[in-house]
Amino acid sequence: MCKTMKELEEQVKTFRSLKALLDEANEEMEACKAEILSYLQTNGKEKEIGLDFTVSYSTCSRTTYDGDALKELLGDEISSFQKVSQYTRVNVR
């Protein structure tokens, strides 16, 4: 736990360094995923099994709704259909 401003500054510095590493790793992972998908699609496969791995892909869909249009249509009744989740978010800039 940080007790002084200096300790907090060190934690922020460490956080930023780790965030940069994570961003770089995520970029590399996305490039790998693109290569894997390209292999599967080029070879007309949805799944491939190797010695120590299985790779596959599928098409997914997600439905979203226009909240403003629903509120206009339903008025205050829309609240009976809403689900609210709460969580804690820490921002470091």
C-alpha positions in Angstrom: 0.0 0.0 0.0 1.3 3.5 -0.9 1.7 5.7 2.1 3.6 8.6 0.5 3.3 10.6 -2.7 6.7 9.2 -3.7 5.5 5.7 -3.3 2.4 6.5 -5.3 4.5 8.1 -8.1 6.6 4.9 -8.2 3.4 2.8 -8.6 2.1 5.0 -11.4 5.5 4.7 -13.1 5.4 0.9 -12.8 1.8 0.9 -14.0 2.6 2.9 -17.1 5.5 0.7 -17.9 3.5 -2.5 -17.6 0.6 -0.9 -19.6 3.0 -0.2 -22.4 4.3 -3.8 -22.4 0.7 -5.1 -22.3 -0.3 -2.9 -25.3 2.6 -4.2 -27.3 1.8 -7.8 -26.3 -1.8 -7.3 -27.3 -0.8 -6.0 -30.7 1.4 -9.0 -31.3 -1.4 -11.4 -30.1 -3.8 -9.8 -32.6 -1.3 -10.2 -35.4 -0.9 -13.9 -34.4 -4.7 -14.4 -34.4 -4.9 -12.8 -37.8 -2.3 -15.3 -39.1 -4.1 -18.3 -37.5 -7.4 -17.1 -39.0 -5.8 -16.7 -42.4 -4.4 -20.2 -42.3 -7.8 -21.7 -41.4 -9.6 -19.7 -44.1 -7.0 -20.4 -46.8 -7.2 -24.1 -46.1 -11.0 -24.1 -45.9 -11.0 -25.3 -42.3 -12.9 -24.1 -39.2 -10.8 -26.2 -36.9 -7.3 -27.6 -36.8 -5.7 -29.9 -34.2 -2.0 -30.0 -33.6 0.2 -31.9 -31.2 -0.4 -29.5 -28.3 -3.1 -27.1 -29.6 -6.5 -26.8 -31.2 -7.4 -23.7 -33.1 -10.8 -22.9 -34.5 -13.0 -20.0 -35.5 -16.7 -19.3 -35.8 -18.9 -16.3 -36.7 -20.7 -14.7 -33.9 -23.4 -12.0 -33.8 -24.6 -9.6 -31.1 -27.9 -7.7 -31.1 -28.0 -4.2 -29.6 -30.9 -1.9 -29.2 -31.2 1.9 -29.6 -31.9 3.0 -26.0 -33.1 6.5 -27.0 -35.6 5.0 -29.5 -36.8 2.5 -26.9 -37.2 5.2 -24.3 -39.2 7.3 -26.7 -41.4 4.3 -27.4 -41.8 3.0 -23.9 -41.3 6.1 -21.8 -40.6 5.4 -18.1 -41.6 1.8 -18.5 -38.2 1.1 -20.0 -36.7 1.0 -16.5 -38.4 -2.3 -15.8 -36.4 -3.8 -18.7 -33.0 -2.3 -17.7 -30.2 -4.1 -15.9 -27.6 -2.1 -14.1 -24.1 -3.3 -13.2 -21.8 -1.4 -11.0 -18.0 -1.8 -10.8 -15.0 0.1 -9.7 -12.7 1.6 -12.3 -9.3 3.0 -11.6 -7.9 5.5 -14.2 -4.2 6.3 -14.5 -3.3 8.8 -17.1 
